[in-house]
Amino acid sequence: MDEQSIIVEDLVKKYGDFIALDHISFDVKSGEVFGLLGPNGAGKTTTIKILTGLTQPTSGKAIVSGLDVTQNPNEVKRRIGWISADVIVDDDLSAWENLELQGKLEGIKDWKDRAKQLLEYFGIFEFKDKQLGKFSTGMRKKVEISMALLNSPDVVFMDEPTIGLDVSTRKALWDIIKKINRDFGVTVLLTTHYMEEADMLCERIAIINKGKITAVGSPEDLKSRYGGDVIEIQFYGNFDPKVFEKYGAATIKENVIKIKVNNAESILVDMLKDLSQVKVKSLKIEKASLDTAFLNLTGNTIEEEDFDARKFYTVLRRSRK
């Protein structure tokens, strides 16, 4: 049986009459990169606040690194790391001074040895005395990740870690996340609004919507079960859309028909015969994706959440001691 780093059982969080979390359950295996995805207001932030010991659930169980969060919130904080959408570092200080501040705030006795190891690991030790504001975004992110790993955490929470980064820096950070997951054996709980990122990094994903978990599975599993292929036909003139209803759900807008099918290739030969009745301008196939699975499960596209990550992180860091 796989050891579990995070266990959420029948978790409920109410704010007055508003139910933010409605009996949600999921688990994260030790050493896994696990995605928690949902539209704005779905309950992601509330879930993370409970799992990091910053707010109490109304009922249910939350276990992180073998500890009940409600009973041992401060000990849980000492066993986790945090990486946010914002690069939360002090640009007026050097990389070494940022790590020193982190180490002293968390009461880490051997912070110097650990800081040296991490900066060498990321290839930036030679720049340790350089003011952080003069670093590139990618290098600043490496320092932030070093700060998150300074206390040798069992679990690292990554909340929109690549938001606002250019494509090349984002992909470089993907490699870093995979590398630290492998080399340090840390469990990663990731939130992101980039479906490609979730597909690339996560072994499993939980979709949360309106306070409920609607699906849990690997990216391929979710795409297979909830994605579906879409055949898009642009046409001239008029025709009877019932011709295509036998293949799947069809919608027409202006001169474009979209047909949702399980597997486009398997029915395309038969469909081409029916297309002889239509004056076709173009035909394209959109393969199943996490975007379509997410849309089908939530009815929404995923967007950035209005969340004060710096304030959240400050509270988390101060409450570890």
Secondary structure, 3 states (H helix, E strand, C coil): CCCEEEEEEEEEEEECCEEEEEEEEEEEECCCEEEEECCCCCCHHHHHHHHCCCCCCCEEEEEECCEECCCCHHHHHHCEEEECCCCCCCCCCEHHHHHHHHHHHHCCCCHHHHHHHHHHHCCCHHHCCCEHHHCCHHHHHHHHHHHHHCCCCCEEEEECCCCCCCHHHHHHHHHHHHHHHHHHCCEEEEECCCHHHHHHHCCEEEEEECCEEEEEECHHHHHHHHHCEEEEEEEECCCCHHHHCCCCEEEEECCEEEEEECCHHHHHHHHHHHHHHCEEEEEEEECCCHHHHHHHHHCCCCCCCCCCHHHHHHHHHHCCC
